[in-house]
Amino acid sequence: MPVESEAPSLTTQVDGRPHLVGAACGGCGTHTFPAQSSCPRCGADTTTTALPAEGTVWSWTVQRIAVKAPYAGPQPFEPFALGYVDLGHVKVESPLFGHPVDGWKIGEPVTLVADGSRPHLPFWFEAKEPSL
């Protein structure tokens, strides 16, 4: 018997802006990304939720080694910033764009992008434009 499976989407649109699809535990309040059907902390059922579209860089590094098969990436390879973005209830690992690879700061505000313009990435975070 063939099994049909479709991976759940990592992103959704809310009010015209992309958001990551996470989950919130009804028992203990733990949030996860990607969404999980049960809580990794207490085992209770979770509810799918849209995570914030903006956060801050919690930590970051530079990926200087090209990815290996079966993963794909742009050719020729160029180093890129990779960080953990603090979204309040959860931290998400993501590529970071909008600065030179060595130009990031912990605590810097970032915003989610998931527009398909980087074909190898379902989403990433970019440096947030300063408010005027």
WOKAKA-V863100 format. One line per field, one symbol per residue. ss: DSSP state (H for helix, E for strand, - for the rest). phi: phi as a letter, one per 30 degrees, with the letter a starting at -180 (. if undefined). psi: psi as a letter, one per 20 degrees, with the letter a starting at -180 (. if undefined). A space follows every 50 residues. Layout:
ss->???
phi->???
psi->???
This chain:
ss->----------EEEE--EEEEEEEEE-----EE-----E------EEEEEE ---EEEEEEEEEE----------------EEEEEEE----EEEEEEE--- --------EEEEE----------EEEE-----
phi->.dccbbddddbbcbhicdbdccbbdddcidcbbdebdbdddbiddccdbd dedbabddaaacdccddcecdbadcddbebdbbccdcjdacbdadbbjbe ecccbdjddbbdbacidcecbdaacbeddddc
psi->pqpppppqqirrpokjqqqqoaqppigijpqqprqqhqpigiirqrppqp rqiqaqohqrrpojpqqrqjqqrqpqppqqqprppojfiqpppqqprirq hjjqqpipprqppmjjinhiphrrqqpppqq.
